Amino acid sequence: MLTTTTIPKVALRTLTELTGEPRPDIALLITLRDAVEHRLEKIDAAIRAYEQKYGMSFEQFQNRGQTESIPQQFSYEVERDYLEWDGLISRKRKIEGIRQWLI
């Protein structure tokens, strides 16, 4: 299905300046790819921070949590970290799928 979208001139000018690409559709695609890569880099950095904090991968953390071998496992901080870390992993998978559409 083909749809028509109007892009403000300032946005087109910005896309061209950002990418050096005069064709709006290509410039938009380049910008979307860059945005996806940037988001993945930020997510990876946040995941690495949790891996460093706990000294293990999320999968190891999750497995240890099932055997109750994480210090202060039921504390607010550890549970919050678990939920945020899990969310980052899920978000990363989703964005990696989106990246495949942009190839």
C-alpha positions, 0 to 999 in steps of 0.5 A: 500500500502506497501512502503519501506523506507531506514533510515540512520543508525544514525537515527535508532541508535538515535531512539533506544537511544531516545525510548529504543525500538530496533524495528525501526518501533515501535521506529519511532511510539513512536517518532512521538507520542512524537513529536505530543504531544510536538507540542500540548503542545506548541500550548496549551501554545500559546492559553493560552497566548492569553486567558490570554491576552484577558481574554476570550476564542477564541470563546468569542473573536470572538463573541465579535469581531462581535459586536465590543466590543473589545477595539482597535478591528481594530488595527494591534495588535488585528487583528494580534492576531486574525489571529494567535489565529485562526491559532493555533486553526485550527492547534490544530484540525489538529494535534489532528486528526493526533494523532488519526492515531498514536493510 
